[in-house]
Amino acid sequence: MMPLLLLLFGLLGDCLLAVLVGMLGASRRLGFGWSFLISLLFTPFVGLLCVLLSEQLPAAAERRWGCLGTLCAGLGCLCLLIFLFLLLTGGAALATLL
């Protein structure tokens, strides 16, 4: 059960952070799709680096995402924190709950 939870929270956190990087890339020349794909294939940190190195689009083409970016970032960080907690405790915290 422990490896399944590690895999679940690791993949969920990675996917949510990849969506966040894709949303940041939507206002850049790279675009949402390429930013998301690079973040998903490599890591969100590599995707963020690619997004920050690409040119920014003119201000007229700017899109607003509302609170969706904040929500994705919060959920992604929460999933990664749970993943790291489970990884570092080796399942001891999970065993005490059961």
PyMOL commands that set and color helices and strands:
alter all, ss='L'
color gray80, all
select helices_A, chain A and resi 2-25+31-41+44-53+59-61+68-89+92-97
alter helices_A, ss='H'
color red, helices_A
deselect
rebuild
show_as cartoon
